[in-house]
Amino acid sequence: MTVSTRLQSFYSSASAPYVLVVRLQDIRWLTGFTGGTARLLVDRRTQTSYLLVDGRYVERAEQELAQAKSETHVVAVASGETMATVLAQRIDGEIAVDFHHITAAQLRELNEEFHVVEESGHLDRLRRIKDAVEIELMTQAAAIADKALQHVVSEGLLGDTEKQIRNRLDAAMRHFGADTVSFDTIVATGANGARPHHEPSDTVVELGHGVVIDMGAEVNGYRSDMTRTIRIGEWSPEYAHMFALVREAQSAGVASVRAGVQGSQVDAVVREVYRRENVEHEYVHGTGHGVGLYIHEEPILSPRCTAVLSEGEVVTVEPGLYRKGVGGVRIEDQVVVTGTQCRILTLSPKELSCPRSLRTI
């Protein structure tokens, strides 16, 4: 799908005559521009769009839009001009904006000049289904993360701190070709694993620990997302049982992903495993989410998810269990939804151990 095709779909996605797009990832998807500051004005009546950038990005914008074969016009915003002033030169009616993506100050400025209406979620819905190029970029990102994890685990984790492991993983992903990391890498060892979004600390990895590693690489804006729980030495029977349950739940969740399935059904399959063992209260988050230019996109696979999965969507399946004083286990794959099943992008073994596992991708 070209950026022009994407713009055409956005022109017809709602009725507001003018739309101001403010999220950079949305602007990138619609135009091909990758810079750090911009606004996109979309005129649905004339099917025309204008990329508003300051002097730092004009040349870059013109080059990137030409490379993307975008029909969007580049508009230079002069120093001292306000966004409202520039917009007023091209708007003679109400303007729509997604209130979730704009600050109160920006909204106040717009309201002083225009009749502002809310238009939420259209781009989120349009971006759900990925084209072949987008899927290929995420496949590359997943392969880089796989390679980085294998490299770091093979070097050994025992005796290192969470921060040291995080730093090695991030460096390895960049070394193997990532533009950057998808998000702040999580490394949680021992009891710290009971915190799903633990920030790496100076805690040292010891024998008997499980090390939860949640990581991803970014390639040309598109992201991967994977979690593995690494065995260090011998686990206690209690922790080994937790791992076995998560492994079963995650496998069941992945097997349930296919076109036509409601997101809440995938979540329910996972929870059924935990409910059987009376540990559902230790599962404190949803089962997955969409991935693309953002690390968390629609749909969100949770008990409340009414969205039906479609072929071409890319989602995660990431159940976990978290027990205070014991630790946590999480296993996550990133998958592409197909007609009858799904295709897994994250290929690292689920049962990695340190010293080095003999298993390879």
C-alpha positions, 0 to 999 in steps of 0.5 A: 500500500502506497502513502497515496493509497493510505491518504485516499482511505483517510480522505473517505474515513470520516466527514469532517472537511479538515483534519489536523494530524499531530502524531508523528507516526500517523504522519509518517504512515500517511506521507513518508516523512520521518522527522521529529516535528510536523503537523499534517493538514488534510483537506477532505473536500479537495483531497489535498494534504499539507505537511507543515514543518519548520525550516529545520525539516523543509529539505528533508520533508521534500526529499522523503515525500518525493521518495515515497511518491507522496502527493502531500505539499510541504509548507514551511512554517516561518519563525514566529508564525503560530500553527493557528496562523498557518492553518487559517490561510487554508481553512474556512470551516471546522477542523477535526482533531483527535483529542487524545493526541493534542495538549490542552494548550494546543487545543485552546490555541486552535479554539481561538481561531476555529470551530474544533470538533473531535475525530478519534480513532480513525487512523488507529483503525486504518493502521491495524491491517499491515501491508507486505512491506510493513510485515517484512520490516517487523519480520526483520526487527524480530529476527534482530531481537532473536539474534541479540537475545541468543548472543547475550544469553550465550555469553552468560547472565549469571553474576551480571546486574539487570542493568548490565544485561539490558545494556548488552541487549540494547547494544547487540540489537543495534550491532545486528542492524536495529535503528534503535530499540522498540521500547525501554528493555525490561530485565527482571531477575528473581523476585523483581520479575513479579513486577511486569514493567520492572525497570532494570536495577543493580540486582545481580542474577543468581542461581535459581533465578528466572530472568524475565527479558522483554525486548524489541528492535526497531527497523525503519520505524516498525517494531518487534516485541518479544518476552522470554523467561531465562532459567538460571541453574535449577528452579524451585518446584513452585517457580517451575510450575509457574513457568509450565502454566505460562508456557501452556497458556501462551501456547494455547493463546497463540493457537487461537489467533486467526482471522475472525476471532474476537480479541476477548476470545484469545484472552479467554483461552489464556485465562482458562488455563490459569482459572483451572489452577486457581491462579488467575488473580496472578495474571494482572494484564491483558493478553496482547496488543497490536504492534506497528509504528507504535509498540502498543496499537489496536487491538488490545487483546483483553476481556473487554476487546470486542474487535475481530481479528483480520488477516494482516494484523500483527499482534502479541500474545504475552500471558504471564504470572506474577507472585510477590516474593517469588518472581514472575514469568512471561512469554511473548510472541509477535504474530501475523494473523492469517486466515486459519492460524497465525505466523510467529515472527519471534523465533527464540526458543521458549525454554532458554537457560544459562549456561548456554542452551543447546537449542538454537533458532 
